[in-house]
């Protein structure tokens, strides 16, 4: 497939527009990846996932057992904010190996699995809507258009993962006792601000690494 530096920069702009000016609307796709990583980590630790809901004006919530082993609780809580960036980096790897269509189909499959655990209208709407767009592109768009969309999708995930930390900052600033950072503080006795910094550094590192990699994917 033909690639150029112009493709990388133009799709980076598309990803930025989706992740920043239109964040009010697109954030729910990032929330889906966030909650999906909570749920995925819970499955790894053999904890029951009772459901996932999205709350307008707030965010997402994954219903898990009230009492879990300490380490499982720690990893499950920590995983959420890394989710979008991790999916984005996986997308970068697939793009490096000329697999843009595979990236789209894997995204559709993951959304289909998560849909089984969605428990309210907003969460179902986001999963179905995002999945349909990705399916349509993978099924009907020509290769050059698929490649451009896949680039934009990965940029959005990487930028959205970092943008999501801004929301966590404000929640932490207001003294929330239910945010992931607050839960990690209770589990480790390390301040929630430290966890906020850790999340920001992790997602920003993913954005820088993934972005530089995509800017060099040219022929």
Order of alpha helices (4+ residues) and beta strands (2+ residues): alpha-alpha-beta-beta-alpha-alpha-alpha-alpha-alpha-alpha-alpha
